[in-house]
Amino acid sequence: MERAQIETTVLDMVKKAKAATRSIGALPASVKNRMLLDVAEALVAQQQVIISENAKDLADAAKKGLSAAMLNRLQITEKVIGEMVQGLREVAALEDPVGEISEMRRRPSGITVGRMQVPLGVILMIFESRPNVTIDSAALCLKAGNAVILRGGSEALRSNLALAKILQDVLARHKADPAIVQVLAFTDREGID
């Protein structure tokens, strides 16, 4: 992919993510929690698709000569999916941070001021070839009312795209903008430099 095309693609993703922040930041905690629990159910339902896409990533990584430790981090098993499901349930059970007010103080002028937690907006996360981080990161960003663009290691591209599709399908079922969670689908270091 040419540099100009990469830049156009990335800018388009950022614009979509920024537009999606309007909807995600205003979602009630109950809706965000239901989405997270629905993603957990979808992971179990789509387990074989995820493992199949991950097997392709593992085969390519083995051909490239990745170490056994790296292959182990890359591998998605039923156990790893179970851990992702448990993580989603734990995030859903957390208190919603959006709108929390703390450190209220009365000023000499008579007004009361404090700190309110609000979403950051769009978050870009770059991480190594651990596909479970796609789910973990998206869950935390969703809970905090943020859109996220994820860039995992190129060895896990198929796995990350499969997981992102599940996330986006659940968002769409809830009438939320699927651009809340996006994955940069470049190989090597394209799109990062």
C-alpha positions in Angstrom: 0.0 0.0 0.0 1.4 3.4 -0.9 2.0 6.0 1.7 -0.6 8.4 0.4 -3.2 5.6 0.4 -2.2 4.7 4.0 -2.5 8.3 5.1 -6.0 8.6 3.5 -7.1 5.4 5.1 -5.9 6.4 8.6 -7.4 9.9 8.4 -10.7 8.3 7.4 -10.6 6.0 10.3 -9.8 8.8 12.7 -12.7 10.9 11.3 -15.1 8.0 11.8 -13.8 7.3 15.3 -14.2 11.0 16.2 -17.7 11.0 15.0 -18.4 7.8 16.9 -17.3 9.4 20.2 -20.5 11.5 20.2 -22.6 8.4 20.5 -20.4 6.3 22.8 -19.8 9.1 25.3 -23.5 9.5 25.9 -24.4 5.9 26.3 -25.9 4.9 29.7 -23.8 2.4 31.7 -26.5 -0.2 31.4 -26.2 -0.2 27.6 -22.4 -0.3 27.6 -22.5 -3.2 30.1 -25.1 -5.1 28.0 -22.8 -4.6 24.9 -19.8 -6.0 26.8 -21.8 -9.0 27.9 -23.1 -9.5 24.4 -19.5 -9.4 23.1 -18.6 -12.1 25.6 -21.5 -14.3 24.3 -20.4 -13.6 20.7 -16.9 -14.7 21.4 -18.1 -18.1 22.7 -20.5 -18.4 19.7 -17.8 -17.5 17.2 -15.0 -19.5 18.9 -14.3 -21.7 16.0 -14.1 -18.8 13.5 -11.6 -17.0 15.9 -9.5 -20.1 16.4 -9.5 -20.8 12.6 -8.3 -17.2 11.8 -5.7 -17.4 14.5 -4.4 -20.7 13.1 -3.7 -18.9 9.8 -1.7 -16.3 11.8 0.2 -19.0 13.7 1.1 -20.8 10.5 2.4 -17.6 8.9 4.3 -16.7 12.1 5.9 -20.2 12.2 7.0 -19.8 8.6 8.7 -16.5 9.5 10.6 -18.3 12.3 9.0 -16.6 15.3 10.2 -18.1 18.6 8.1 -20.6 20.6 7.4 -17.9 23.2 6.1 -15.5 20.5 3.9 -18.2 19.0 2.5 -19.0 22.5 1.6 -15.3 23.0 -0.1 -15.3 19.6 -2.1 -18.4 20.0 -5.8 -18.2 20.8 -7.2 -21.3 22.5 -10.6 -22.1 24.1 -8.9 -21.2 27.4 -7.8 -17.8 26.1 -11.3 -17.1 24.8 -12.6 -18.0 28.2 -10.2 -15.5 29.8 -11.4 -12.8 27.3 -15.0 -13.6 28.2 -14.2 -13.4 32.0 -12.4 -10.1 31.4 -15.4 -8.7 29.6 -17.7 -9.7 32.4 -15.3 -8.1 34.9 -15.2 -4.8 33.0 -19.0 -4.8 32.7 -19.2 -5.2 36.5 -17.0 -2.2 37.1 -18.6 1.1 38.2 -19.1 3.4 35.2 -16.4 6.1 35.4 -18.1 8.5 33.1 -19.7 11.4 35.0 -18.2 10.6 38.3 -17.6 13.8 40.3 -14.9 14.1 43.0 -13.0 16.7 45.0 -15.9 19.0 45.4 -14.8 22.3 47.1 -16.5 25.5 47.9 -14.6 28.5 46.6 -14.4 31.9 48.4 -16.8 33.3 45.8 -19.4 30.8 46.9 -19.4 28.5 43.9 -18.7 24.8 44.3 -16.2 23.2 41.9 -15.1 19.7 41.4 -13.7 17.2 39.0 -15.9 15.3 36.6 -14.6 12.2 34.8 -15.3 12.5 31.0 -14.3 10.3 28.1 -11.0 11.3 26.4 -12.5 10.8 22.9 -10.4 8.7 20.4 -7.6 6.5 21.7 -5.0 4.8 19.5 -3.4 1.7 21.0 -0.4 0.0 19.5 0.5 -3.4 21.1 2.3 -6.5 20.3 1.0 -9.7 18.8 -1.3 -10.7 21.7 -4.8 -10.8 20.1 -6.5 -10.9 23.5 -5.4 -7.3 23.9 -7.8 -6.4 21.1 -10.7 -7.4 23.3 -9.3 -6.1 26.6 -8.5 -2.7 25.2 -11.8 -2.3 23.3 -13.7 -3.3 26.5 -11.9 -0.7 28.7 -12.3 2.0 26.1 -16.0 1.2 25.5 -16.7 1.2 29.3 -15.0 4.7 29.6 -16.9 6.1 26.7 -14.1 6.3 24.2 -13.6 5.2 20.6 -10.5 3.2 19.9 -8.3 2.5 16.9 -6.2 -0.6 17.6 -2.9 -1.6 16.0 -1.6 -5.0 17.0 1.4 -6.8 15.8 1.2 -7.8 12.1 1.6 -11.5 13.1 -1.9 -11.3 14.6 -3.7 -9.4 11.9 -6.3 -12.0 11.0 -7.0 -12.7 14.6 -7.4 -9.0 15.4 -9.7 -8.4 12.5 -11.9 -11.4 13.5 -12.2 -10.1 17.0 -12.9 -6.6 15.8 -15.6 -7.8 13.5 -17.3 -9.5 16.5 -17.1 -6.2 18.5 -18.4 -4.2 15.5 -21.3 -6.6 14.9 -22.4 -6.3 18.6 -22.1 -2.5 18.4 -24.3 -2.5 15.2 -26.9 -4.8 16.9 -27.1 -2.2 19.6 -27.5 0.6 17.1 -24.1 2.0 18.0 -21.6 3.1 15.5 -19.2 0.3 14.6 -16.4 2.8 14.2 -16.2 2.9 18.0 -13.8 0.0 17.6 -11.5 -0.1 14.5 -8.3 -2.1 13.7 -5.5 -0.8 11.5 -5.1 -3.5 8.9 -1.6 -2.8 7.8 1.3 -5.2 7.8 4.8 -4.6 9.1 5.3 -1.0 10.2 3.1 0.6 7.5 0.8 3.3 8.8 2.9 3.8 12.0 5.9 5.7 10.9 
